[in-house]
Amino acid sequence: MDRIRIVGGNRLHGQIPISGAKNASLPLMAASLLTDETVTLSNLPHLVDISTMAHLLTELGVHIEMDGEAPNGGHAGRALALTAKKVTESTAPYDLVRTMRASVLVLGPLLARTGHARVSLPGGCAIGTRPVDLHLSALEQMGAEIEIREGYIEAKASGRLQGAHIVFPMVSVGATENALMAAALADGVTVLANAAREPEVADLARCLMAMGAEIDGIGTDTLRIEGCDSLHGIHHPVIADRIETGTYAMAAAITGGDVVLRGSRLDLIEAIADVLRKAGSEISETAEGLRVARSNGPVQGVDVMTEPFPGFPTDMQAQFMTLMAVAEGASMITETIFENRFMHVPELCRMGANINVHGASAIVRGVPRLSGAPVMATDLRASVSLVLAGLAAEGETVINRVYHLDRGYERLEEKLSACGAEIERLKD
């Protein structure tokens, strides 16, 4: 099993190309099931989850071709051409779905296109309960008949799904995306109230509009979708990954560096930028992307509460906690999205962090420096928080179980080492 070795203490300087957003790419790939024409997605990241979704779609009958690489070692030009000319299978099997929760996003498109879907209950990171009840309730309101049998979601529709007024009892990105895709082929108008507002949802909605759907309210908590008889193919570039952007911004801050995050935008990370500025970093837009620098004094403690977009994202909580571990003063970090997302705390404490967890909140008292140590990743974002800790620590840090990292970060060692980090992957 691979490990990552880091010798800390180097300031990051240079440019880091930001990959396309994994959390935008996966629903966009699933949306290819909605049409028999080719959907070409560019700026796709090269990640394990993308490969898993491609494998799943191939199992369902989607023909996939790689359509090029970008010049100069970048990846903005990588594209997949997905053609679901004929959906030959309606079962998303356990062996694939268990490794990636986002596989459940094929449920809505399969049901809308073929009238039947059989999807294994999903897996993913062990960060808490993420039930699919909201997905199923939304589809039932659109006329689907759904049963859970032998670990599978069995969904059927007699004829086309019907437009409905759906009020989500709580904000759910996945449920919004599944309902949005299903509504694009439904008969009549569907209204999604209390819908997720994340940029990845907006990116999906814009792609569906380009494919022929009529959607109002993009970027708000109320989406109105007028269903179509059919959708057509499209070429759609995936937006920059805001979590990767935020992570490398935290890396610049924690090392006292000066980094340009190429290809990203400030509007994707406004909540993250706000707390980074309060913590002592400078963030500005440039012609190439975002510049993040910290050169004037120590990191300052800032309190943060995770919230749905446009609030501070739960996927940045572990990284921010690592930054606060070396801040001047204390901070309180409150997790409101997932109930089991402090699993990185014991590992950070092994490196000298002073963190006490009380229910859904963690009190972080900054220490002058962290110390390198062998640590173990527990989930995707926890693993990258340990990378940040290693960059700031004195001595050597070895991170075990980095397969979590490969689910969300493309060429991480290469990107960081190009900016001066001493980091390498150890192959076992």
C-alpha positions in Angstrom: 0.0 0.0 0.0 1.4 3.4 -1.0 2.6 5.9 1.5 3.6 9.6 1.2 6.7 11.0 2.8 7.1 14.7 3.6 10.0 16.6 5.1 8.4 19.9 6.3 9.6 23.4 6.7 9.7 24.6 3.0 7.6 27.6 1.9 5.6 27.0 -1.2 6.3 29.4 -4.1 5.1 29.1 -7.7 2.0 28.0 -9.6 -0.4 25.1 -9.1 -2.8 24.2 -11.9 -6.2 23.4 -10.5 -8.0 20.4 -11.9 -11.6 20.1 -12.9 -14.0 19.5 -10.0 -14.5 15.8 -9.2 -17.9 16.6 -7.5 -19.0 18.4 -10.7 -17.6 15.7 -13.1 -19.4 12.7 -11.6 -23.0 14.0 -12.0 -22.1 15.4 -15.4 -20.9 11.9 -16.4 -24.1 10.4 -15.1 -26.1 12.9 -17.2 -24.8 11.3 -20.3 -27.4 8.6 -19.7 -30.1 11.1 -20.5 -29.4 11.3 -24.3 -28.5 8.9 -27.1 -26.1 11.6 -28.5 -22.5 12.1 -27.4 -21.8 14.2 -24.3 -18.1 15.4 -24.3 -16.8 16.6 -21.0 -13.4 18.4 -20.9 -11.2 19.4 -17.9 -11.9 16.1 -16.2 -9.5 15.2 -13.4 -7.6 12.0 -13.6 -8.9 10.4 -10.3 -10.0 7.0 -9.0 -13.6 8.1 -8.7 -13.7 9.3 -12.3 -12.4 5.9 -13.4 -15.0 4.1 -11.2 -17.8 6.2 -12.7 -16.5 5.5 -16.2 -16.4 1.8 -15.5 -20.0 1.9 -14.1 -21.3 3.7 -17.1 -19.6 1.3 -19.4 -21.3 -1.6 -17.6 -24.6 0.2 -18.3 -23.9 0.4 -22.1 -22.2 3.8 -22.4 -19.5 4.0 -25.0 -16.6 6.1 -23.7 -13.6 7.5 -25.6 -10.7 9.5 -24.3 -10.4 12.6 -26.4 -7.0 14.2 -25.8 -4.6 15.7 -23.3 -3.6 19.3 -22.8 -0.2 20.5 -23.8 2.6 21.5 -21.4 1.9 18.7 -18.9 -1.5 20.2 -17.9 -4.8 18.5 -17.9 -7.3 21.1 -19.0 -7.6 19.5 -22.4 -8.4 16.0 -21.1 -11.9 15.1 -22.3 -14.2 12.1 -22.3 -16.7 11.5 -25.0 -19.7 9.5 -23.6 -22.3 8.1 -25.9 -25.3 6.2 -24.4 -26.8 5.3 -27.8 -28.5 2.4 -26.2 -28.7 1.7 -22.4 -28.1 -2.1 -22.3 -28.2 -2.6 -18.5 -30.2 -1.0 -15.7 -28.3 -2.5 -12.7 -25.5 -0.6 -11.0 -23.8 -3.5 -9.1 -22.6 -3.5 -5.5 -19.0 -4.2 -6.4 -18.8 -0.8 -8.1 -21.2 1.3 -6.1 -19.7 0.3 -2.7 -16.5 2.0 -3.5 -18.0 5.4 -4.4 -21.1 6.9 -3.0 -21.7 9.2 -6.1 -22.6 6.0 -8.1 -26.1 6.6 -6.8 -26.3 9.5 -9.2 -27.1 7.1 -12.1 -30.5 6.4 -10.4 -32.4 9.4 -11.7 -31.0 9.4 -15.2 -31.5 5.6 -15.6 -35.1 5.9 -14.4 -35.9 8.9 -16.5 -34.4 7.3 -19.7 -35.4 3.7 -19.4 -38.2 3.5 -16.8 -36.2 1.1 -14.6 -33.2 1.3 -12.4 -31.6 -1.2 -10.0 -28.8 0.5 -8.0 -26.9 -0.9 -5.0 -27.1 1.1 -1.8 -23.9 3.2 -1.9 -20.6 3.2 0.0 -17.8 5.8 0.1 -15.9 7.5 3.0 -16.7 6.5 6.6 -17.5 10.0 7.7 -21.1 9.4 8.9 -24.6 8.5 7.8 -25.5 9.9 4.4 -28.9 8.3 3.6 -30.4 8.2 0.2 -33.9 8.8 1.5 -34.1 12.3 0.0 -33.2 10.9 -3.4 -35.9 8.2 -3.3 -38.6 10.5 -1.9 -38.0 13.0 -4.7 -38.3 10.3 -7.4 -41.4 8.9 -5.7 -43.0 12.3 -5.9 -42.3 12.2 -9.6 -44.2 8.9 -10.0 -41.6 6.3 -9.4 -42.3 3.1 -7.5 -39.4 2.2 -5.3 -38.5 -0.7 -3.1 -35.3 -1.7 -1.2 -34.5 -5.4 -1.7 -31.4 -7.4 -0.9 -29.3 -4.2 -0.6 -30.5 -2.7 -3.9 -32.8 0.2 -4.8 -35.4 -1.1 -7.2 -37.1 1.8 -9.1 -39.7 1.6 -11.8 -41.8 4.2 -13.7 -44.8 3.5 -15.9 -44.2 5.8 -18.8 -42.5 9.1 -18.3 -41.8 10.6 -14.8 -44.2 13.4 -14.0 -43.3 16.9 -13.0 -43.8 17.6 -9.2 -43.3 20.3 -6.6 -40.6 18.8 -4.3 -39.6 20.4 -1.1 -36.4 18.9 0.4 -36.6 18.8 4.2 -32.9 19.4 4.3 -30.3 20.5 1.8 -28.8 17.6 -0.1 -26.4 18.0 -3.1 -26.8 14.5 -4.3 -30.6 14.4 -4.0 -30.9 17.8 -5.8 -28.7 16.5 -8.7 -30.6 13.2 -9.0 -33.9 15.0 -9.1 -32.6 17.6 -11.5 -31.5 15.0 -14.0 -34.7 13.1 -13.7 -36.8 16.2 -14.1 -35.0 17.1 -17.4 -36.9 14.2 -19.1 -40.1 14.3 -17.0 -43.5 15.2 -18.4 -44.3 18.7 -17.2 -42.8 21.2 -14.7 -40.8 20.2 -11.7 -40.0 22.6 -8.9 -37.1 21.8 -6.5 -37.4 23.9 -3.3 -34.7 24.1 -0.7 -32.4 22.8 -3.4 -28.6 22.7 -3.0 -26.9 25.9 -4.3 -23.3 24.5 -4.7 -21.4 25.5 -7.9 -21.3 21.8 -8.9 -25.2 21.8 -9.0 -25.2 25.0 -11.0 -22.6 23.5 -13.4 -24.9 20.4 -13.9 -27.9 22.7 -14.5 -26.0 24.7 -17.1 -25.0 21.5 -18.9 -28.6 20.2 -18.9 -29.7 23.6 -20.3 -27.2 23.3 -23.1 -28.5 19.8 -23.8 -32.0 21.3 -24.3 -33.6 21.4 -20.8 -35.4 24.6 -19.6 -34.2 25.5 -16.1 -34.8 28.6 -14.1 -33.3 29.6 -10.7 -29.7 28.3 -11.3 -27.6 29.3 -8.3 -30.7 29.8 -6.0 -32.5 27.4 -3.6 -35.4 27.0 -6.0 -35.0 25.3 -9.3 -37.8 25.2 -11.9 -37.3 22.5 -14.6 -39.6 22.1 -17.7 -39.1 18.6 -18.9 -38.2 17.6 -22.5 -39.1 14.7 -24.7 -35.4 14.2 -25.4 -32.0 15.9 -24.8 -29.1 16.3 -27.3 -25.4 16.0 -27.1 -23.1 18.8 -25.9 -19.4 19.7 -25.2 -19.1 21.0 -21.7 -16.0 22.1 -19.8 -16.0 21.1 -16.1 -15.6 24.0 -13.6 -12.4 24.2 -11.4 -12.4 22.2 -8.2 -13.1 24.6 -5.4 -12.0 22.1 -2.7 -8.7 21.5 -4.4 -8.4 25.3 -4.7 -9.1 25.8 -1.0 -6.7 23.0 0.0 -3.8 24.5 -1.9 -4.7 27.9 -0.6 -4.4 26.4 2.9 -1.1 24.9 1.9 0.2 28.4 0.9 -1.1 29.8 4.2 0.3 27.1 6.5 3.8 27.3 4.9 4.0 31.1 4.7 4.2 30.8 0.9 3.1 32.7 -2.2 1.2 30.6 -4.8 -0.9 31.2 -7.9 -3.7 28.7 -8.2 -4.0 28.6 -12.0 -7.5 28.3 -13.5 -9.6 28.8 -10.4 -11.9 31.7 -9.5 -12.7 33.6 -6.3 -16.4 33.2 -6.6 -16.0 29.4 -6.1 -14.3 29.9 -2.7 -15.6 33.1 -1.2 -16.3 31.6 2.2 -12.9 29.9 2.3 -11.2 33.2 1.2 -13.0 35.1 3.9 -11.7 32.9 6.8 -8.2 32.8 5.2 -8.1 36.6 5.1 -9.1 36.7 8.8 -6.4 34.2 9.5 -3.8 36.5 7.9 -3.5 35.5 4.3 -3.8 37.7 1.2 -6.0 36.5 -1.6 -6.5 38.2 -5.0 -7.6 37.4 -8.5 -5.0 37.5 -11.3 -5.2 36.9 -15.0 -4.2 33.3 -14.5 -6.3 32.5 -11.4 -5.9 33.2 -7.7 -2.9 34.4 -5.8 -2.6 33.3 -2.1 0.2 34.6 0.1 1.1 34.8 3.8 4.1 36.8 4.7 3.1 39.2 7.4 3.2 37.5 10.8 1.7 34.3 12.2 -1.5 32.6 11.3 -4.4 34.0 13.5 -7.1 31.8 15.1 -10.5 32.1 13.5 -13.8 30.3 14.5 -15.6 28.4 11.7 -18.9 26.5 11.3 -19.4 24.3 8.3 -22.6 25.0 6.3 -24.1 24.2 3.0 -23.0 26.5 0.1 -22.4 29.4 0.2 -21.2 28.7 3.8 -17.9 27.2 4.7 -17.7 23.7 3.2 -17.5 20.6 5.3 -14.9 19.3 2.8 -12.5 22.0 3.9 -13.0 21.5 7.7 -10.0 19.1 8.2 -7.7 21.3 6.2 -8.7 24.4 8.1 -8.3 22.6 11.4 -4.7 21.8 10.5 -4.1 25.5 9.7 -5.6 26.5 13.1 -3.3 23.9 14.8 -0.4 26.3 14.2 -2.3 29.6 14.6 -1.7 32.2 17.3 -4.5 31.8 19.8 -7.5 29.5 19.9 -10.3 28.7 17.5 -13.5 26.7 17.5 -14.5 24.6 14.6 -18.1 23.3 14.5 -19.2 20.5 12.1 -22.9 20.7 11.2 -23.0 18.5 8.1 -21.5 15.1 9.0 -21.5 13.6 12.5 -18.2 11.6 12.3 -15.8 14.0 10.6 -13.2 14.5 13.3 -11.3 11.3 12.7 -8.2 13.2 11.7 -8.0 14.8 15.2 -6.0 11.9 16.9 -3.5 11.9 14.0 -3.0 15.6 14.2 -2.5 15.3 18.0 0.2 12.7 17.3 2.0 15.5 15.5 1.7 17.8 18.5 -1.6 19.6 17.8 -3.6 20.7 20.8 -7.2 19.8 19.9 -10.2 18.9 22.1 -13.4 17.6 20.7 -16.7 18.3 22.4 -19.6 16.8 20.5 -19.9 18.6 17.1 -17.2 21.2 18.0 -13.4 21.1 18.3 -11.4 23.6 20.3 -8.0 24.1 18.6 -5.3 25.8 20.6 -2.5 26.8 18.3 1.1 25.5 19.0 4.3 27.0 17.7 5.1 24.1 15.5 4.1 20.5 14.7 6.4 17.6 14.7 6.8 15.0 11.9 5.4 11.6 12.7 4.0 8.4 11.1 0.2 8.9 10.7 -2.7 7.2 9.1 -5.4 8.6 6.7 -9.0 7.8 7.6 -10.9 9.5 4.7 -10.3 11.7 1.7 -10.2 15.1 3.3 -8.5 13.9 6.5 -5.7 12.5 4.4 -5.0 15.8 2.8 -5.1 17.6 6.1 -2.2 15.3 7.2 -0.3 16.4 4.1 -0.8 20.0 5.1 0.4 19.1 8.6 3.5 17.4 7.2 4.3 20.5 5.1 4.3 22.7 8.2 5.9 20.2 10.6 9.5 19.9 11.7 11.1 16.7 10.5 9.7 13.8 8.5 6.0 12.7 8.2 4.9 9.5 6.6 1.2 9.2 5.7 -0.2 5.7 5.4 -3.3 4.6 3.6 -3.1 7.3 1.0 -5.5 5.5 -1.4 -8.1 7.9 0.2 -6.1 10.8 -1.2 -6.2 9.4 -4.8 -10.0 9.6 -4.8 -9.9 13.4 -4.7 -6.5 14.9 -5.6 -4.8 14.6 -8.9 -1.0 14.6 -9.0 -0.7 16.1 -5.5 2.9 15.2 -4.9 3.9 16.6 -8.4 2.0 19.9 -7.8 3.4 20.5 -4.4 7.0 19.5 -5.2 7.0 21.9 -8.2 6.4 24.7 -5.6 9.3 23.6 -3.4 7.8 21.0 -1.1 9.9 18.0 -0.2 7.3 15.3 -0.8 7.4 11.9 -2.5 5.3 8.8 -2.8 6.7 5.6 -1.4 5.7 2.4 -3.3 5.3 -0.8 -1.2 
